[in-house]
């Protein structure tokens, strides 16, 4: 009986998340639109079921050591090169692509047209090949560092990476409402990083 209730709760939660993601997909993302979750299997990948119910489980370090191992040196080097706190760019890459081969290769493209390991939208960032992981990682590191210089806070830099700097400025000026996805995007990354400000 307890397992039936758990399955019912899990199904409801996953349906709710899928509906929320669909609603957020219609938000005007300005300069850079987030990749979001493209399938229910992506949502399930981020959850674990235990005796107490459902808990969000960040397994980015395991994925980095596993399917992301080939990219770990590139991510660490870009963090050092661009002055990004250790692990932040790797955690961002996991948020964007989960180090999935189908996303990194471009076989799976987000609804916003984002491509590759760092989910770069060529329309907004024409100077880089998003399907070249080394180039995309270095570019994303430089871009994130430039966003930090603009906003002087990592939480705002992460929001800008996800939603676009113009949208973040408008939100800070009270002209836009921050999408749930963007709020969670920065919060989840910073939580895993130990809340670096």
DRENDOSE-378763 format. One record per residue: residue number from 1; x, y, z of N, C-alpha, C, O in turn. Coordinates in Angstrom, 1 decimal, always signed. Atoms other than C-alpha are relative to their C-alpha. Layout:
<recs>
(NUM; (X; Y; Z); (X; Y; Z); (X; Y; Z); (X; Y; Z));
...
</recs>
This chain:
<recs>
(1; (+0.8; -1.2; +0.0); (+0.0; +0.0; +0.0); (+0.9; +1.3; +0.0); (+0.6; +2.2; -0.7));
(2; (-0.9; -1.1; -0.1); (+2.8; +2.4; +0.9); (+0.7; +0.3; -1.3); (+0.8; +1.4; -1.8));
(3; (-0.7; -0.2; +1.3); (+4.6; +1.8; -2.4); (-1.0; +0.5; -1.1); (-0.6; +1.3; -1.9));
(4; (+1.0; -0.5; +0.9); (+1.3; +2.4; -4.3); (-0.2; +1.5; +0.1); (-0.3; +2.2; -0.8));
(5; (+0.2; -1.4; -0.3); (+0.9; +5.7; -2.6); (+1.2; +0.8; -0.5); (+1.1; +1.9; -1.1));
(6; (-1.2; -0.6; +0.5); (+4.5; +6.6; -3.4); (+0.0; +0.2; -1.5); (+0.4; +1.2; -2.0));
(7; (+0.1; -0.1; +1.5); (+4.0; +5.8; -7.1); (-1.0; +1.0; -0.4); (-0.7; +1.8; -1.4));
(8; (+1.1; -1.0; +0.4); (+0.8; +7.9; -7.2); (+0.6; +1.4; +0.2); (+0.4; +2.3; -0.6));
(9; (-0.5; -1.4; -0.3); (+2.6; +10.9; -5.6); (+1.1; +0.3; -1.0); (+1.2; +1.4; -1.5));
(10; (-1.1; -0.3; +1.0); (+5.6; +10.5; -7.9); (-0.6; +0.3; -1.4); (-0.1; +1.2; -2.0));
(11; (+0.6; -0.2; +1.3); (+3.4; +10.3; -11.0); (-0.6; +1.4; +0.0); (-0.5; +2.2; -1.0));
(12; (+0.5; -1.4; -0.1); (+1.6; +13.5; -9.9); (+1.0; +1.1; +0.0); (+0.9; +2.1; -0.7));
(13; (-1.1; -1.0; +0.0); (+4.8; +15.3; -9.2); (+0.6; +0.1; -1.4); (+0.9; +1.2; -1.8));
(14; (-0.6; -0.1; +1.4); (+6.3; +14.4; -12.6); (-1.0; +0.6; -1.0); (-0.5; +1.4; -1.8));
(15; (+0.9; -0.6; +0.9); (+3.1; +15.4; -14.4); (+0.0; +1.5; +0.3); (-0.1; +2.3; -0.7));
(16; (+0.0; -1.4; -0.4); (+3.2; +18.7; -12.5); (+1.3; +0.7; -0.5); (+1.2; +1.8; -1.1));
(17; (-1.2; -0.6; +0.5); (+6.8; +19.3; -13.4); (+0.0; +0.1; -1.6); (+0.4; +1.2; -2.1));
(18; (+0.1; -0.1; +1.5); (+6.1; +18.5; -17.1); (-0.9; +1.2; -0.4); (-0.6; +1.9; -1.4));
(19; (+0.9; -1.1; +0.3); (+3.2; +21.0; -17.1); (+0.7; +1.3; +0.3); (+0.6; +2.3; -0.5));
(20; (-0.7; -1.2; -0.3); (+5.4; +23.6; -15.4); (+1.0; +0.3; -1.1); (+1.2; +1.5; -1.5));
(21; (-1.0; -0.2; +1.1); (+8.2; +23.1; -18.0); (-0.7; +0.5; -1.3); (-0.1; +1.3; -2.0));
(22; (+0.7; -0.4; +1.2); (+5.7; +23.4; -20.8); (-0.4; +1.5; +0.1); (-0.3; +2.2; -0.9));
(23; (+0.4; -1.4; -0.2); (+4.4; +26.7; -19.4); (+1.2; +0.9; -0.1); (+1.1; +2.0; -0.7));
(24; (-1.2; -0.8; +0.0); (+7.9; +28.1; -18.9); (+0.6; +0.1; -1.4); (+1.2; +1.0; -1.8));
(25; (-0.6; +0.0; +1.3); (+8.8; +27.2; -22.5); (-0.6; +1.1; -0.8); (+0.0; +1.5; -1.8));
(26; (+0.6; -1.1; +0.8); (+6.4; +29.9; -23.7); (+0.5; +1.4; +0.4); (+0.1; +2.4; -0.2));
(27; (-0.4; -1.2; -0.5); (+8.2; +32.6; -21.8); (+1.0; +0.7; -1.0); (+1.9; -0.1; -1.5));
(28; (-0.9; -0.7; +0.9); (+10.0; +35.2; -23.9); (+1.4; +0.1; +0.6); (+1.5; +0.7; +1.7));
(29; (-1.3; +0.2; -0.6); (+13.7; +34.5; -23.3); (+1.0; +1.0; -0.4); (+2.1; +1.0; +0.0));
(30; (-1.0; -1.1; +0.4); (+15.3; +37.5; -25.0); (+1.2; -0.5; -0.6); (+1.2; -1.2; -1.6));
(31; (-1.3; +0.2; +0.6); (+19.0; +37.1; -25.7); (+0.4; -1.5; +0.0); (+1.1; -2.0; -0.8));
(32; (-0.4; +1.4; -0.2); (+19.3; +33.5; -24.5); (-1.1; -0.8; +0.7); (-1.5; -0.4; +1.8));
(33; (+1.1; +0.8; -0.6); (+16.6; +30.9; -23.9); (+0.6; -1.2; +0.6); (+1.4; -1.9; -0.1));
(34; (-0.5; +1.2; -0.6); (+17.2; +28.1; -21.5); (-0.4; -1.3; -0.8); (-1.4; -1.3; -1.5));
(35; (+0.3; +1.3; +0.7); (+17.3; +24.5; -22.8); (-1.2; -0.7; +0.6); (-2.0; -1.3; -0.1));
(36; (+1.1; +0.7; -0.7); (+14.8; +23.2; -20.2); (+0.1; -1.5; -0.1); (+1.2; -2.0; -0.4));
(37; (+0.0; +1.5; +0.0); (+13.8; +19.6; -19.9); (-0.8; -0.4; -1.3); (-1.9; +0.0; -1.5));
(38; (+0.7; +0.4; +1.2); (+12.9; +17.9; -23.2); (-0.8; -1.2; +0.1); (-1.6; -1.5; -0.8));
(39; (+0.8; +1.2; -0.2); (+11.4; +14.7; -21.9); (-0.2; -0.3; +1.4); (+0.5; +0.1; +2.3));
(40; (+0.3; +0.5; -1.4); (+9.9; +13.1; -18.9); (+1.1; -0.8; +0.6); (+1.3; -0.9; +1.8));
(41; (-1.1; +0.8; -0.5); (+12.9; +10.8; -18.7); (+1.1; +0.9; +0.6); (+1.8; +0.4; +1.5));
(42; (-1.0; -0.9; -0.6); (+15.1; +13.8; -18.1); (-0.4; +0.4; +1.4); (+0.4; +0.5; +2.3));
(43; (+0.5; -0.3; -1.4); (+12.9; +14.7; -15.1); (+0.2; -1.2; +0.9); (+0.7; -1.0; +2.0));
(44; (-0.2; +1.1; -0.8); (+13.0; +11.2; -13.8); (+1.5; -0.2; +0.4); (+1.8; -0.7; +1.5));
(45; (-1.4; +0.1; -0.3); (+16.8; +11.2; -14.1); (+0.5; +0.8; +1.2); (+1.5; +0.4; +1.8));
(46; (-0.4; -0.9; -1.1); (+16.9; +14.0; -11.5); (-0.6; -0.4; +1.3); (-0.4; +0.4; +2.3));
(47; (+0.7; +0.3; -1.2); (+14.8; +12.3; -8.9); (+0.3; -1.4; +0.5); (+0.6; -2.3; -0.3));
(48; (-0.2; +1.3; -0.6); (+15.3; +9.4; -6.5); (-1.2; -0.3; +0.9); (-1.8; +0.7; +1.5));
(49; (+1.1; +0.4; -0.8); (+12.6; +7.5; -4.7); (+0.6; -0.7; +1.2); (+1.4; -1.6; +1.1));
(50; (-0.5; +0.7; -1.2); (+13.2; +6.5; -1.1); (-1.2; -0.3; +1.0); (-2.3; +0.0; +0.6));
(51; (+1.1; +0.4; -0.9); (+11.2; +5.3; +1.9); (-0.8; +1.2; +0.6); (-1.9; +1.0; +1.1));
(52; (+0.6; -1.2; -0.6); (+10.3; +8.9; +2.9); (-0.8; +0.8; -1.1); (-1.4; +1.8; -0.8));
(53; (+0.7; -0.7; +1.1); (+8.9; +9.9; -0.5); (+1.0; +0.3; -1.1); (+1.8; -0.5; -1.5));
(54; (-0.8; -0.4; +1.1); (+10.6; +11.8; -3.3); (+0.9; +1.1; +0.4); (+0.5; +2.1; +1.1));
(55; (-0.9; -1.1; -0.3); (+13.7; +13.9; -2.9); (+0.8; +0.3; -1.3); (+1.2; -0.6; -2.1));
(56; (-0.9; -0.4; +1.1); (+15.7; +15.9; -5.5); (+1.4; -0.5; +0.3); (+1.9; -0.2; +1.4));
(57; (-1.4; +0.5; -0.3); (+19.1; +14.3; -5.9); (+0.9; +0.6; -1.1); (+0.7; +0.3; -2.3));
(58; (-0.9; -0.6; +0.9); (+21.9; +16.2; -7.5); (+1.2; -1.1; -0.2); (+1.9; -1.3; +0.8));
(59; (-1.0; +1.0; +0.3); (+24.2; +13.6; -9.1); (+1.0; +0.5; -1.0); (+1.6; -0.3; -1.8));
(60; (-0.8; -0.6; +1.0); (+26.2; +16.0; -11.2); (+1.5; -0.5; +0.1); (+2.1; -0.7; -0.9));
(61; (-1.4; +0.5; -0.2); (+29.6; +14.9; -9.7); (+0.2; -1.4; -0.5); (+1.2; -1.7; -1.1));
(62; (+0.0; +1.3; +0.5); (+28.8; +11.3; -10.5); (+0.0; +0.0; -1.5); (+0.8; -0.8; -2.2));
(63; (+0.1; -0.1; +1.5); (+27.8; +12.2; -14.1); (+1.3; +0.6; -0.6); (+1.8; +0.1; -1.6));
(64; (-1.2; -0.5; +0.5); (+30.9; +14.3; -14.5); (+1.2; -1.0; +0.0); (+2.0; -1.0; -0.9));
(65; (-1.0; +1.1; -0.1); (+33.1; +11.4; -13.3); (-0.3; -1.1; -1.0); (+0.7; -1.9; -1.4));
(66; (+0.4; +1.0; +0.9); (+31.2; +9.1; -15.6); (-0.1; +0.4; -1.4); (+1.0; +0.6; -2.1));
(67; (+0.1; -0.4; +1.4); (+29.8; +10.2; -18.9); (+0.5; +1.3; -0.4); (+0.7; +1.7; -1.5));
(68; (-0.6; -1.3; +0.2); (+31.2; +13.7; -18.5); (+1.5; +0.0; +0.2); (+2.1; +1.1; +0.1));
(69; (-1.4; +0.1; -0.3); (+34.8; +12.5; -17.8); (+0.9; +0.6; -1.0); (+1.9; +1.3; -0.7));
(70; (-0.8; -0.6; +1.1); (+36.1; +13.5; -21.2); (+0.0; +1.5; +0.0); (+0.9; +2.1; -0.5));
(71; (+0.2; -1.5; +0.0); (+34.9; +17.1; -20.6); (+0.6; +0.6; +1.3); (+0.7; +1.8; +1.3));
(72; (-0.4; -0.6; -1.3); (+36.1; +17.5; -17.0); (+1.3; +0.8; -0.1); (+1.3; +1.9; +0.5));
(73; (-1.2; -0.9; +0.1); (+39.6; +18.8; -17.9); (-0.2; +1.3; -0.7); (+0.3; +2.3; -0.4));
(74; (+0.3; -1.2; +0.7); (+38.2; +21.2; -20.4); (-0.8; +1.0; +0.9); (-0.6; +2.2; +0.8));
(75; (+0.8; -0.8; -0.9); (+35.7; +22.5; -17.8); (+0.8; +0.6; +1.0); (+0.7; +1.8; +1.3));
(76; (-0.9; -0.6; -1.1); (+38.3; +22.9; -15.1); (+0.9; +1.0; -0.5); (+1.2; +2.0; +0.1));
(77; (-0.9; -1.0; +0.6); (+40.7; +24.7; -17.4); (-0.7; +1.3; -0.4); (-0.2; +2.4; -0.2));
(78; (+0.7; -1.2; +0.4); (+38.0; +27.1; -18.6); (-0.4; +0.8; +1.3); (-0.4; +2.0; +1.3));
(79; (+0.2; -0.7; -1.3); (+37.1; +27.8; -14.9); (+1.2; +0.8; +0.4); (+1.0; +2.0; +0.8));
(80; (-1.3; -0.7; -0.4); (+40.7; +28.7; -14.2); (+0.2; +1.2; -0.9); (+0.5; +2.3; -0.5));
(81; (-0.3; -1.0; +1.0); (+41.1; +30.7; -17.4); (-0.9; +1.2; +0.1); (-0.4; +2.3; +0.0));
(82; (+1.0; -1.1; -0.1); (+38.0; +32.8; -16.8); (-0.3; +0.5; +1.4); (-1.2; +1.3; +1.6));
(83; (+0.3; -0.4; -1.4); (+38.1; +33.1; -13.0); (-1.3; -0.4; +0.5); (-1.9; +0.4; +1.3));
(84; (+1.3; +0.5; -0.4); (+35.0; +31.1; -12.4); (+0.3; -1.0; +1.2); (+1.2; -1.8; +1.2));
(85; (-0.2; +0.9; -1.1); (+34.7; +29.3; -9.0); (+0.0; -1.4; -0.4); (-0.7; -1.9; -1.3));
(86; (-0.3; +1.4; +0.3); (+35.9; +25.7; -9.1); (-1.3; -0.8; +0.0); (-2.0; -0.8; +1.0));
(87; (+1.1; +0.9; +0.1); (+33.2; +23.3; -10.3); (-1.3; +0.7; -0.5); (-2.2; +0.0; -0.9));
(88; (+1.3; -0.7; +0.5); (+30.6; +26.0; -11.3); (-0.3; -0.2; -1.4); (-1.4; -0.4; -1.8));
(89; (+0.2; +0.2; +1.4); (+31.1; +25.7; -15.0); (-0.4; -1.5; -0.3); (-1.3; -1.7; -1.1));
(90; (+0.3; +1.4; +0.1); (+31.0; +21.9; -14.7); (-1.5; -0.2; +0.4); (-2.2; -1.0; -0.2));
(91; (+1.3; +0.2; -0.5); (+27.8; +22.1; -12.7); (-1.0; +0.6; -1.0); (-2.1; +0.1; -1.2));
(92; (+0.8; -0.6; +1.0); (+26.3; +24.5; -15.3); (-0.2; -0.9; -1.2); (-1.3; -1.0; -1.7));
(93; (+0.1; +0.9; +1.2); (+27.2; +22.1; -18.1); (-0.9; -1.1; +0.3); (-1.7; -1.6; -0.6));
(94; (+0.9; +1.1; -0.4); (+25.4; +19.3; -16.2); (-1.4; +0.5; +0.0); (-2.3; -0.2; -0.5));
(95; (+1.3; -0.5; +0.1); (+22.4; +21.5; -15.8); (-0.5; +0.2; -1.4); (-1.7; -0.1; -1.7));
(96; (+0.4; -0.3; +1.4); (+22.4; +22.3; -19.5); (-0.2; -1.3; -0.8); (-1.1; -1.5; -1.5));
(97; (-0.1; +1.1; +0.9); (+23.2; +18.9; -21.0); (-0.1; -1.4; +0.7); (-0.3; -2.4; +0.0));
(98; (-0.1; +1.3; -0.8); (+23.4; +16.2; -18.2); (+1.1; -0.8; -0.6); (+1.2; -2.0; -0.3));
(99; (-1.1; +0.7; +0.7); (+26.5; +15.2; -20.3); (-0.5; -1.1; -0.8); (+0.1; -2.1; -1.0));
(100; (+0.6; +1.0; +0.8); (+24.1; +13.3; -22.5); (+0.6; +0.1; -1.4); (+0.7; +1.1; -2.0));
(101; (-0.6; +0.0; +1.3); (+25.7; +12.2; -25.8); (-0.9; +0.6; -1.1); (-0.4; +1.2; -2.0));
(102; (+0.9; -0.5; +1.0); (+22.6; +13.0; -27.8); (-0.2; +1.5; +0.0); (-0.4; +2.1; -1.1));
(103; (+0.0; -1.5; +0.0); (+22.6; +16.6; -26.6); (+1.3; +0.6; -0.4); (+1.3; +1.5; -1.2));
(104; (-1.3; -0.5; +0.3); (+26.3; +17.1; -26.9); (+0.3; -0.1; -1.5); (+0.9; +0.8; -2.1));
(105; (-0.2; +0.2; +1.5); (+26.3; +15.8; -30.5); (-0.9; +0.8; -0.8); (-0.7; +1.0; -2.0));
(106; (+1.0; -0.8; +0.8); (+23.3; +17.9; -31.5); (-1.1; -0.8; -0.5); (-2.0; -0.3; -1.2));
(107; (+1.1; +0.8; +0.4); (+21.0; +15.0; -32.2); (-1.3; +0.4; +0.7); (-2.4; +0.4; +0.1));
(108; (+1.1; -0.5; -0.8); (+18.7; +16.4; -29.5); (+0.2; +1.5; +0.1); (+1.2; +2.0; +0.6));
(109; (-0.1; -1.5; +0.0); (+18.0; +20.2; -29.9); (-1.2; +0.5; +0.9); (-2.3; +0.0; +0.8));
(110; (+1.1; -0.5; -0.8); (+16.0; +22.2; -27.4); (-1.0; +0.7; -0.8); (-0.8; +1.0; -2.0));
(111; (+1.1; -0.7; +0.7); (+12.8; +23.9; -28.3); (+0.4; +1.4; -0.3); (-0.1; +2.0; -1.2));
(112; (-0.6; -1.3; +0.3); (+14.8; +27.2; -28.2); (+1.1; +0.0; -1.1); (+1.6; +1.0; -1.4));
(113; (-1.1; +0.1; +1.0); (+17.3; +25.9; -30.7); (+1.4; -0.1; +0.6); (+2.4; +0.1; -0.1));
(114; (-1.2; +0.1; -0.7); (+20.0; +25.4; -28.0); (+0.7; -1.3; -0.4); (+0.0; -2.3; -0.5));
(115; (-0.8; +1.2; +0.5); (+22.8; +23.0; -29.0); (+1.2; -0.3; +0.9); (+1.8; +0.6; +1.5));
(116; (-1.2; +0.4; -0.6); (+25.6; +21.1; -27.4); (+0.1; -0.1; +1.5); (-0.9; +0.1; +2.2));
(117; (-0.2; +0.3; -1.4); (+27.1; +20.5; -24.0); (-0.4; +1.3; +0.8); (-0.8; +1.1; +2.0));
(118; (+0.3; -1.2; -0.7); (+26.6; +24.2; -23.0); (-1.3; +0.6; -0.4); (-1.7; +1.7; +0.1));
(119; (+1.3; -0.5; +0.5); (+23.2; +24.6; -24.8); (+0.1; +1.4; -0.5); (-0.6; +2.3; +0.1));
(120; (-0.2; -1.3; +0.6); (+24.3; +27.6; -26.8); (-1.0; +0.1; -1.2); (-1.1; -0.8; -2.0));
(121; (+0.9; -0.3; +1.1); (+21.8; +29.2; -29.2); (+0.8; +0.7; -1.0); (+1.1; +1.9; -0.8));
(122; (-0.8; -0.7; +1.0); (+23.6; +30.0; -32.4); (-0.5; +1.3; -0.4); (+0.3; +2.2; -0.8));
(123; (+0.6; -1.3; +0.4); (+21.2; +32.8; -33.2); (+0.5; +1.1; +0.9); (+0.8; +2.2; +0.4));
(124; (-0.5; -1.0; -1.0); (+22.4; +34.7; -30.1); (+1.5; +0.0; +0.2); (+2.1; +1.0; +0.6));
(125; (-1.4; +0.2; -0.2); (+26.0; +33.4; -30.1); (+0.6; -0.6; -1.3); (+1.0; -1.7; -1.3));
(126; (-0.4; +0.5; +1.2); (+27.1; +33.1; -33.7); (+1.5; -0.2; -0.1); (+2.0; -0.9; -1.1));
(127; (-1.5; +0.1; +0.1); (+30.9; +33.2; -33.0); (+0.6; -1.3; +0.5); (+1.8; -1.4; +0.7));
(128; (-0.6; +1.2; -0.6); (+31.2; +29.7; -31.6); (-0.8; -1.2; -0.6); (-2.0; -1.1; -0.9));
(129; (+0.7; +1.3; +0.4); (+30.4; +26.1; -32.8); (-0.5; -0.7; +1.2); (+0.4; -1.2; +1.9));
(130; (+0.4; +0.6; -1.3); (+28.2; +24.8; -30.0); (+0.1; -1.5; +0.0); (+0.0; -2.1; +1.1));
(131; (-0.2; +1.5; +0.0); (+28.8; +21.2; -31.2); (+1.4; -0.4; +0.1); (+1.7; -1.6; +0.1));
(132; (-1.4; +0.3; -0.3); (+32.5; +21.5; -30.7); (+0.2; +0.2; +1.5); (+0.3; +1.3; +2.0));
(133; (+0.0; -0.2; -1.5); (+32.7; +20.8; -26.9); (+1.1; +0.8; +0.5); (+0.8; +1.7; +1.4));
(134; (-1.1; -0.9; -0.5); (+36.1; +22.4; -26.4); (-0.3; +1.4; -0.2); (-0.1; +2.3; +0.7));
(135; (+0.3; -1.4; +0.3); (+35.1; +25.6; -28.1); (-1.2; +0.5; +0.7); (-1.2; +1.6; +1.3));
(136; (+1.2; -0.4; -0.7); (+31.7; +25.6; -26.5); (+0.2; +0.3; +1.5); (-0.3; +1.2; +2.0));
(137; (-0.3; -0.1; -1.4); (+33.0; +25.1; -23.0); (+0.8; +1.3; +0.2); (+0.5; +2.0; +1.2));
(138; (-0.8; -1.3; -0.2); (+35.7; +27.9; -23.4); (-0.9; +1.2; -0.2); (-0.8; +2.2; +0.5));
(139; (+0.9; -1.1; +0.2); (+33.1; +30.2; -24.9); (-1.0; +0.3; +1.1); (-1.1; +1.4; +1.6));
(140; (+0.9; -0.1; -1.1); (+30.6; +29.5; -22.2); (+0.6; +0.6; +1.3); (+0.1; +1.3; +2.0));
(141; (-0.7; -0.5; -1.2); (+33.2; +30.1; -19.5); (+0.3; +1.5; -0.2); (+0.1; +2.3; +0.8));
(142; (-0.2; -1.4; +0.2); (+34.1; +33.5; -21.1); (-1.3; +0.8; +0.1); (-1.3; +1.9; +0.6));
(143; (+1.3; -0.7; -0.1); (+30.4; +34.4; -21.4); (-0.5; +0.1; +1.4); (-0.9; +1.2; +1.8));
(144; (+0.4; -0.1; -1.4); (+29.6; +33.5; -17.8); (+0.9; +1.0; +0.8); (+0.3; +1.7; +1.6));
(145; (-0.8; -1.0; -0.7); (+32.6; +35.5; -16.6); (-0.4; +1.4; -0.4); (-0.3; +2.3; +0.4));
(146; (+0.5; -1.4; +0.4); (+31.4; +38.5; -18.7); (-1.3; +0.4; +0.7); (-1.5; +1.5; +1.0));
(147; (+1.2; -0.3; -0.7); (+28.0; +38.2; -17.1); (+0.2; +0.3; +1.5); (-0.4; +1.1; +2.0));
(148; (-0.4; -0.3; -1.3); (+29.6; +38.1; -13.7); (+0.5; +1.5; +0.1); (+0.2; +2.2; +1.1));
(149; (-0.6; -1.4; +0.0); (+31.5; +41.4; -14.5); (-1.2; +1.0; -0.2); (-1.1; +2.1; +0.4));
(150; (+1.2; -0.9; +0.1); (+28.1; +42.9; -15.6); (-0.8; +0.2; +1.3); (-1.2; +1.3; +1.6));
(151; (+0.9; +0.0; -1.2); (+26.2; +41.9; -12.5); (+0.6; -0.1; +1.3); (+0.0; +0.2; +2.4));
(152; (-0.8; +0.0; -1.3); (+28.9; +41.5; -9.8); (-0.5; -1.1; +1.0); (-0.2; -1.0; +2.1));
(153; (+0.5; +1.1; -0.9); (+27.1; +38.4; -8.4); (-0.2; -1.2; -0.9); (-0.7; -1.2; -2.0));
(154; (+0.1; +1.2; +0.8); (+27.2; +34.8; -9.5); (-1.4; -0.4; -0.2); (-1.7; -1.0; -1.2));
(155; (+1.4; +0.4; +0.2); (+23.5; +34.2; -8.9); (-0.6; +0.8; -1.2); (-1.3; +0.2; -2.0));
(156; (+0.5; -0.8; +1.1); (+22.7; +37.0; -11.3); (+0.7; -0.4; -1.4); (+0.0; -0.4; -2.4));
(157; (-0.7; +0.5; +1.2); (+25.3; +35.8; -13.8); (-0.6; -1.3; -0.5); (-0.8; -1.5; -1.7));
(158; (+0.6; +1.3; +0.4); (+23.8; +32.3; -13.8); (-1.4; +0.3; -0.5); (-1.8; -0.4; -1.5));
(159; (+1.3; -0.3; +0.5); (+20.3; +33.8; -14.2); (+0.1; +0.5; -1.4); (-0.7; +0.2; -2.3));
(160; (-0.2; -0.6; +1.3); (+21.6; +35.8; -17.2); (+0.4; -1.0; -1.0); (+0.0; -1.0; -2.2));
(161; (-0.4; +1.1; +0.9); (+23.2; +32.7; -18.7); (-1.3; -0.8; -0.5); (-1.4; -1.1; -1.6));
(162; (+1.2; +0.7; +0.3); (+19.8; +31.0; -18.5); (-1.0; +0.8; -0.7); (-1.7; +0.3; -1.7));
(163; (+1.2; -0.8; +0.4); (+17.4; +33.8; -19.3); (+0.4; +1.2; -0.9); (-0.4; +1.7; -1.7));
(164; (-0.5; -1.1; +0.8); (+19.6; +36.5; -21.0); (+0.2; +1.2; +0.8); (-0.6; +1.5; +1.7));
(165; (-0.3; -1.2; -0.9); (+21.2; +39.6; -19.5); (-1.0; +1.1; -0.1); (-1.3; +1.8; +0.8));
(166; (+1.0; -1.0; +0.2); (+18.6; +41.9; -21.0); (-1.3; -0.3; +0.9); (-1.8; +0.6; +1.5));
(167; (+1.1; +0.4; -0.9); (+15.8; +40.0; -19.2); (+0.3; +0.2; +1.4); (-0.5; +0.6; +2.2));
(168; (-0.4; -0.2; -1.5); (+17.7; +40.0; -15.9); (+0.0; +1.4; +0.3); (-0.5; +1.8; +1.4));
(169; (+0.0; -1.4; -0.3); (+18.2; +43.7; -16.1); (-1.4; +0.5; +0.1); (-1.8; +1.3; +1.0));
(170; (+1.4; -0.4; +0.0); (+14.5; +44.2; -16.9); (-0.7; -0.5; +1.3); (-1.5; +0.2; +1.9));
(171; (+0.6; +0.6; -1.3); (+13.6; +41.9; -13.9); (+0.5; +0.8; +1.2); (-0.3; +1.1; +2.1));
(172; (-0.5; -0.8; -1.1); (+15.9; +43.9; -11.6); (-0.6; +1.3; +0.1); (-0.7; +1.9; +1.1));
(173; (+0.7; -1.3; +0.0); (+14.2; +47.1; -12.7); (-1.5; -0.1; +0.2); (-2.2; +0.9; +0.0));
(174; (+1.4; +0.1; -0.2); (+10.8; +45.6; -12.0); (-0.9; -0.1; -1.3); (-2.1; +0.1; -1.2));
(175; (+0.7; -0.1; +1.3); (+9.8; +45.4; -15.7); (-0.4; -1.4; -0.5); (-1.2; -1.5; -1.4));
(176; (+0.4; +1.3; +0.3); (+9.6; +41.6; -15.9); (-0.1; -0.9; +1.2); (+0.5; -0.5; +2.3));
(177; (+0.1; +1.0; -1.1); (+8.7; +38.6; -13.7); (+1.0; -1.1; -0.4); (+1.0; -1.6; -1.5));
(178; (-0.9; +1.0; +0.2); (+11.4; +36.1; -13.3); (-0.7; -1.4; -0.2); (-1.5; -1.7; +0.7));
(179; (+0.6; +1.3; +0.2); (+10.4; +32.7; -14.7); (+0.5; -1.0; +1.1); (+1.6; -0.9; +1.6));
(180; (-0.4; +1.0; -1.0); (+10.4; +29.8; -12.2); (+1.2; -0.8; -0.4); (+2.1; -1.1; +0.4));
(181; (-1.2; +0.8; +0.5); (+12.9; +27.9; -14.4); (+1.3; +0.8; +0.3); (+2.3; +0.2; +0.8));
(182; (-1.2; -0.8; -0.2); (+15.4; +30.8; -14.1); (+0.4; +0.0; +1.5); (+1.5; -0.1; +1.9));
(183; (-0.2; -0.1; -1.5); (+14.9; +31.1; -10.3); (+0.6; -1.3; +0.5); (+1.6; -1.4; +1.3));
(184; (-0.4; +1.4; -0.4); (+15.4; +27.3; -9.9); (+1.4; -0.3; -0.5); (+2.2; -0.9; +0.1));
(185; (-1.2; +0.3; +0.6); (+18.3; +27.2; -12.3); (+1.2; +0.5; +0.8); (+2.1; -0.2; +1.1));
(186; (-1.1; -0.6; -0.7); (+20.5; +29.6; -10.4); (+0.1; -0.6; +1.5); (+1.1; -0.9; +2.0));
(187; (+0.0; +0.5; -1.3); (+19.4; +28.3; -7.0); (+0.5; -1.4; +0.1); (+1.3; -1.7; +1.1));
(188; (-0.5; +1.3; +0.0); (+20.1; +24.7; -7.8); (+1.5; -0.1; -0.2); (+2.2; -0.8; +0.5));
(189; (-1.5; +0.0; +0.2); (+23.6; +25.4; -9.1); (+0.7; +0.5; +1.2); (+1.7; -0.1; +1.6));
(190; (-0.7; -0.5; -1.2); (+24.5; +27.6; -6.2); (-0.1; -0.9; +1.2); (+0.8; -0.9; +2.0));
(191; (+0.1; +1.0; -1.1); (+23.1; +25.1; -3.7); (+1.1; -1.0; -0.1); (+1.7; -1.4; +0.9));
(192; (-1.0; +1.0; +0.2); (+25.4; +22.5; -5.2); (+1.4; +0.5; +0.2); (+2.3; -0.2; +0.5));
(193; (-1.3; -0.7; -0.2); (+28.3; +25.0; -5.1); (+0.2; +0.5; +1.4); (+1.3; +1.0; +1.6));
(194; (-0.2; -0.5; -1.3); (+27.8; +25.8; -1.5); (-0.4; +1.5; +0.1); (+0.1; +2.2; +1.0));
(195; (+0.6; -1.4; +0.0); (+25.8; +29.1; -2.2); (+1.1; +1.1; -0.1); (+1.1; +2.0; +0.7));
(196; (-1.0; -1.0; +0.3); (+28.7; +31.1; -3.6); (-0.7; +1.3; -0.5); (-1.6; +1.2; -1.3));
(197; (+0.8; -1.2; +0.3); (+27.5; +34.7; -3.8); (+0.7; +0.7; -1.2); (+0.2; +1.8; -1.6));
</recs>
